[in-house]
Amino acid sequence: AAFGEPEGNNQNPGRENVHAQLYSWTDWANWAFQPMRVNDFLYKDEDGNDYQDPRAALTFYGGIGDNTYCDFCSTGVLPYDFAANSYWYKKSTNKEYKASENSLESSNNMRILRYADVLLMRAECKLFSESAPDVPAAIGFINKVRNRIGAFEYHKSYTKEEAFVLLQRERQLELMGEQSRYNDLK
């Protein structure tokens, strides 16, 4: 399918983004959600119990992610055919509003910087303060991000190193598919 104008149309230039063209169900399999990333959303809570992060259903289709699409289409909700399509990103696509695979433009605004990213950067600053690390404050910022999505809060006492591991996972899950992972890994 030919792509429309990635940055919007003449009536609304610069307000739409190209992510829908990259992440939607196309034949560009290199943009599909990678199966190895599914397990990142499965981890232990503070009591050692298995936990499934609620962001899975907001991040990708298939498996533990969202298994329906077109939730807001006039045609009604459709099942996601996991066996035929594997995993695909849900973020930045328009598959909840348009069933057609040819409708690749997304009305999702381009996000330059997200509030969750700011909170997680503040957590990192608290952990690596030159004067003294403030681990409880860092955990507080992480919990603000987790509260938004309904994930459990961290309440235990953590060392700086343990809190940094939690922060790394939080950035990975919260910002998955938003082109920040490479810089985080660097």
C-alpha positions in Angstrom: 0.0 0.0 0.0 1.2 3.5 -0.8 1.8 5.6 2.3 0.0 8.9 2.8 1.7 12.0 4.0 3.5 10.9 7.2 3.4 14.3 8.9 -0.4 14.8 8.4 -2.4 16.3 5.6 -2.9 19.8 4.2 -5.5 20.7 6.8 -3.4 19.5 9.7 0.3 19.5 8.8 2.9 18.3 11.3 0.4 16.9 13.8 0.4 13.3 12.8 3.3 10.8 12.9 5.0 8.2 10.8 5.0 5.6 13.5 1.7 4.1 12.2 3.4 3.5 8.9 6.3 1.7 10.5 4.6 -0.2 13.2 1.3 -1.2 11.6 0.7 -4.7 10.2 2.7 -4.3 7.0 5.1 -6.6 5.3 8.0 -4.8 7.1 8.6 -7.6 9.6 11.6 -5.9 11.0 9.2 -3.4 12.6 7.1 -6.1 14.2 7.1 -6.4 18.0 9.9 -8.9 18.8 8.7 -12.1 20.6 11.7 -11.9 23.0 10.3 -8.6 24.3 7.1 -10.2 25.5 8.9 -11.8 28.5 10.1 -8.3 29.6 6.5 -7.7 30.8 6.6 -10.8 33.0 8.5 -10.4 36.2 8.3 -10.9 40.0 6.6 -8.5 42.3 8.1 -7.5 45.6 6.8 -10.6 47.3 8.3 -12.9 44.7 5.0 -13.6 42.9 4.7 -13.8 39.2 3.5 -10.5 37.8 2.3 -9.4 34.3 2.8 -5.7 33.7 -0.4 -4.0 32.6 1.5 -2.1 29.9 1.7 -5.3 27.8 -1.9 -4.8 26.6 -1.1 -1.1 25.7 2.2 -1.9 23.9 1.6 -4.8 21.6 -1.0 -7.1 20.0 -0.8 -10.9 20.5 0.0 -13.3 23.4 -0.2 -11.4 26.7 -0.8 -8.2 24.9 -4.1 -7.0 23.5 -6.0 -9.7 21.6 -8.6 -7.5 20.0 -8.4 -4.5 17.8 -10.9 -2.0 16.2 -12.3 -1.4 19.7 -13.6 2.0 18.5 -14.5 1.1 14.9 -18.0 1.4 13.6 -17.7 -2.2 12.4 -17.1 -3.4 16.0 -14.4 -5.2 17.9 -12.3 -7.7 15.9 -10.2 -10.6 17.2 -6.4 -10.2 16.7 -5.4 -13.3 14.7 -2.2 -14.2 16.8 -1.4 -17.3 14.8 -1.4 -15.6 11.5 0.2 -12.3 12.5 2.5 -13.0 15.4 3.1 -9.8 17.6 2.7 -6.2 16.4 3.1 -2.9 18.1 -0.1 -1.3 19.4 1.5 2.0 20.4 1.4 4.7 17.7 -0.9 2.8 15.4 -4.5 3.5 14.6 -5.8 -0.1 14.6 -8.2 0.7 17.4 -10.1 3.1 15.1 -9.5 1.8 11.6 -9.7 -1.8 10.4 -8.2 -1.3 7.0 -4.6 -2.3 6.6 -4.3 0.5 4.1 -5.1 3.2 6.6 -1.6 3.7 7.9 -1.7 7.4 8.9 -2.2 7.9 12.6 -3.7 10.9 14.3 -1.5 10.3 17.3 0.4 13.4 17.9 4.2 13.2 17.6 5.5 13.0 21.2 8.9 14.7 21.6 9.1 14.2 25.3 6.8 12.4 27.6 6.0 13.2 31.2 6.8 9.6 32.2 10.3 10.1 30.6 10.8 13.3 32.7 9.8 11.5 35.9 12.2 8.6 35.1 15.0 11.0 34.3 14.4 12.7 37.7 14.6 9.3 39.4 18.0 8.8 37.7 19.2 12.2 38.9 18.2 11.3 42.4 20.1 8.0 42.3 23.2 9.6 40.9 23.3 12.9 42.8 26.9 14.0 43.5 26.0 15.0 47.0 24.3 11.8 48.1 21.9 9.4 46.3 18.3 9.8 47.4 16.9 6.3 46.8 13.5 6.8 48.4 12.9 9.9 46.1 14.0 7.9 43.1 11.6 5.1 44.0 8.9 7.8 44.4 9.3 9.0 40.9 9.3 5.4 39.5 6.0 4.8 41.5 4.4 7.9 39.9 4.9 6.3 36.5 3.7 2.9 37.7 0.6 4.5 39.4 -0.6 5.9 36.1 -0.9 2.4 34.6 -2.1 0.6 37.7 1.0 -1.4 38.3 2.0 -2.2 41.9 4.1 0.3 43.8 7.6 -0.5 45.2 7.5 -0.2 49.0 10.6 -2.1 50.2 13.9 -0.5 51.0 16.3 -0.7 48.1 20.0 0.0 47.6 21.1 2.4 44.9 22.1 -0.5 42.7 18.8 -2.3 43.2 16.8 0.9 42.5 18.8 1.4 39.3 17.8 -2.0 38.1 14.2 -1.2 38.8 14.6 2.1 36.9 16.1 0.4 33.9 13.2 -2.0 33.7 10.7 0.9 34.1 12.3 2.8 31.2 12.3 -0.3 29.1 8.6 -1.1 29.6 7.3 2.4 29.7 9.1 3.7 26.6 9.2 0.5 24.5 8.7 1.3 20.9 9.4 5.0 21.3 13.0 5.1 20.1 14.7 5.7 23.4 16.1 2.3 24.1 19.3 2.6 22.1 20.3 5.8 24.0 19.4 4.2 27.3 21.6 1.2 26.6 24.5 3.5 25.6 
